[in-house]
Amino acid sequence: MTGPVILIVIGLIFLLGNLHLISWGKLGMWFAHYWPLLLILWGVLKLVEHYQAKQEGVRPPGIGAGGVVLLIFLVIAGLTASQFNRGNWN
């Protein structure tokens, strides 16, 4: 369930950017401020998957190698965006 949700969110962000409903600059500022919320959302989705698997009596899914790579990329990108946002660009 986590993978499709992530793809949908990324797709919506790019769609809104391409339709000029949000500017890429504002999107970057939003990401720089709120990227930890993506980690929290991902954790909540993984908890829901875990409890759902327990109720069905099956083994809960792990995070997987792709999830680890995505997590590392998200943290690096978030920290980088936060540092760029703190700089004085004038």
C-alpha angles and dihedrals in degrees: 000000000000097000096055092045091053091049092049092050093048091047092050091050093052092044092053090047093049092047088052091236087127127023120237090234093056090045089054092050091048091050092048091055103036107029092114088065088067089058091049092049091049091050092050091050091050090050091051090050090049095051092042091054091047091053091050091048096240130122112274114245118250128225094261131206093283090053091051091051091047091048092051092047092048094050093047093046092046095050091046092049091048092053093047090049092054092055123098105243097180 
